[in-house]
Amino acid sequence: MKVQLDAERLDATFFALSDPTRRAILLQLASGEASVNELTLRFSISQPAISRHLKVLEKAGLIRRSRDAQRRPAALDPKSMEDVSAWLERYRESWESAYQRLDNAMSEHMKGT
């Protein structure tokens, strides 16, 4: 069951990261928390659109929302990219191994010519 939950979270994370506006919002939040209104001023899209993007990011666990009186600031969740990083690391090791084998084969081929 844990593997399925991890896969669902990873899918949600990659879905959230697939949109350039959401990536830009994450980049903006990397410099500090911001409310929907503050984000609306920085992007040329409507407040409801920003809210929808924030919901996708929150569902993926990439951001967290808090309540500060009337303000609901969004902030990056620093632990959120751990699943993505672990997934990519698995593939990075495989790719590096494949490239090392290719380098070795090319070196052997060059010695023979």
Secondary structure by P-SEA (a helix, b strand, c coil): caaaaaaaaaaaaaaaaccaaaaaaaaaaccccccaaaaaaaccccaaaaaaaaaaaaaaccbbbbbccccbbbbbccccaaaaaaaaaaaaaaaaaaaaaaaaaaaaaaaac
